[in-house]
């Protein structure tokens, strides 16, 4: 397993790469929220940054749209551009939503389009994965994930224990045991429920048991990226973001081999 962390839209990518190199972290994940056509226009500059600092691109993620969106949604061209961009950068994974099809059979709509999208990613030597919940993905319940995994051959998932809890209301350990064989990209963030609210500290400082989670991934033979996601208002502040990544990486490393 290798560690990366999310670089958000608008973040200084050179600064992120320099931090990764200084901390001995292997990669960066590039996040795009509802991008427009033409947004993926900096491949040459990004490759130069990666080469300068010796970091890889773990994944390119495109949020709030998905593979089975109807044609009138206008998302297909953007996803195609994102896949091509990820391929230029040598990313190991491209992920996006399952889509929000205009269909009575959402899984059937995904089953129909998945092979062509997977072929595009395979041509770029990348895994293709789908995130759960959020705008752009109908995969918002454990039953929907089960149906998709059972019906769509080779389906890849981007999994995140907190996302599993919040989006499917499932136990993250049982869910990961059940579907971890389809995991091709993994996010790491945490939470801690308190009497008067909830905070989102780095992995190792919250309530999730990361030894168990990564133990389940090891059981599935997962040897991909674990990508750290600073989450919540406090840890996304500029003065705290790098501290979050440093603390999370320090804790997660002990469970990797």
N, C-alpha and C positions, 0 to 999 in steps of 0.2 A: 504494500500500500504506500501511497505517496500523499503528501499534504499540499493543498492549494487553498486559496481564500478568494472570496468574491470581490471583484472590482466593480463598483456600481457605475451607472451612467453619470458622467461628469467628474468622476474621480481622476486624479492625476495618475496615469498609468505608469509613467516613468518612476514616480515616487513609490508606487506599489511594487514595481519590479525591483527597485533598489532595496526596499525593505525586505522583500522575499529573499534576495541574495544575501543580505546581511544576517538574516535569521536562519539561513540554511533551509528555507522552504522551497519546494521544487516547482510550484506552479501558480498560475493565476487563472481564475475563472472570470470570464467577461460576461456581464449581465446587461441585457437590453430589455427595457420596459416598453411594450407597444411601439417598436420602432417604425419609422416610415421607410418607404422605398428609397434607396440611396444612402441609408445610414451606415452601411458597412464599407466605408471608403478609405480606411487608414491601414490596410493590411501591410503595406511596405514599411510604414513608420512603426507599426506594432512589432513586426518581425525584427526590425533593427533594435528595438528596445529589448526584446527577448534575447537576442544574440549578445547584446552588450552585457546583460546581467546574468546570463546563463539560466534563464527560467523558461519553462514550457507553458503552453496554454492547455489547461486541463479540460476546459469545456467552454463553449459559447452557448448561453441560454437566452432564448427569446420568449418573453412572457406576454400573456394576455391575448394570445392567438393560438391556433392549433391546426393539426394536420387534417382534420375532417371538417373544418369550417366550410360552409357553402361558398360557391364561387363568388357570389355577390358581396361576401365579406371583404374581399380584396386582400386577403392575407397570404395567398399562395406565393405571389411574387416575392414578398418580403421574406418568407421562410426559405425560399430557394436561394435568395441572396445571402441569408444568414448561413446556410449550409455551405455555400461556395466560399464565403469568408472564413468560416471555421476550417475548411479544408486548406485554404491558403496558409493559415497560421499553423497548420499541423496539429490542430486540437484532437484530443482523444475522444471527445464526445460532443455531440450537438443535441440539445434538448429543447423541447417546447411543449405546448399543451396538446392534449388529445383532440381538442377542437370542441366546438359546440354545433354539431350538425343539425340541419333541418330534417330530422328523421324521427320516426317512432322507434327505431332500433339504433341507438347511438353506437353500440359495440359493433353492429354490422357495418355501419358507415366507416368506422375506424378500420375494421377488418378489410374493407374494400380498398382503402387508400394506403394502408401501411406498407405493402410490398414495394410500391414505387418510391415512397419516401426513404425506406430502408436502403433501396438500391442506390439512391443518390448519395447517401452517407457512406455506404460500403465502397463506392467509387473513390471517396476521399479518405478511405482507411479509417473511418470514424464509427463509433457506436452511435446509435440513435436512441433517445430516451424520452419519456413523457413524465411531466410533473403531475402531482395530484392536486385536486382542488384549484382554487383561484380562478379568475376570469380566464377563459380560453381552454379550459379542460373540464369535461363532464365527469372525470374520474374523482368523484367526491364522496364515495362510500365504499366500504370494503367489498360489498357485493358487486359493485361495478368493476372494481379492480379484478376480482376473481373471474368475472365473466370475460373481461378483456384478456387476461392472461391465458384463460382456457381456450379462447376462440382465435386469438391473433397469434399466429406462429412467429416465434422469435421476438415477441414484444419486449422492449427494454423499458425499465422504470428508473426515474431519478427519485430516490427516497430520502427522507428526512424525518427522524423520529418525532420532532415537534410538529412537523407538517402532518404526519400520520395521526397524531393526537387531535390536532385542531381541525383537520379536513375530513377525517373518516371516523373520528370518535372511537378509534380502536386502541387496544393495548399495543404500544410500539414494539415490544419484544415478541409477542405472538405474531403480529403482523409481519415483522421482519423475518421471523422463522418461516412463515407461510409463503411469503413472496420474495424473499431475499435472493432466490435463484434467478429472478428476473432483473435484479438490480445491476445497473451498469454505471451509475454515478450516485454518490452519497454525500449529503450535506450534514454538517454538524453545527447545531446550536442548542441552547438549553433554556430552561425556565425554572423558576422557583415560586411556588404558590405560597402566599403569606395570608395572615388573617385579614389584612386590609388591602390586599391587591396582589399583584404578581410582578416579579422582576425577571430579567432575562440575562443572567450572568453567563460567562463563557463555560463551555463544556468542562466539567470537573468541579465547578463551583455551583452547579444547580442540582436538580433532583434526579436527572437521568443517570443510569449506571452504564458508563461507556465501556467498561470491560465486558459486560454482558452483551451490549449491542455489537461491538466489534467481534466478540466471540462468536456470535451468530453469523456474522458476515464471513469470518474465517471458516466456519462450518460449511458455508455455501461455496467456499473456494473463491470468494471475492478478493481480488488483488488490484483493485482500481484506486481511484482518487477518493480521498476524504477531504471535502472542501468546506472550510470554515466560513460561517456566515454571521458576522456581527449583526445583532438584531436588537431592535428596540431603540428608543430615542436616546437614552443615555450612552449606550455603547456605539452608536453611530456618530456621536459627536467627534470631531477631528482629534481632540486630545485623548480620546479613549479607544478609538478604533484599533490602532496598532497594538495597544495593550491587550485588548480582547484576543486578537489573533495570536499574540505571543503566549498568553496564558493557556489558550485552548490547545495550541500546538504542543506545548510542554506536557500537557496532560494526555493527549491522544497518542503521542509517540510511544508511550510505554506498552500500548496494546498492538503495535505493529511489528512485523517481522519481515 
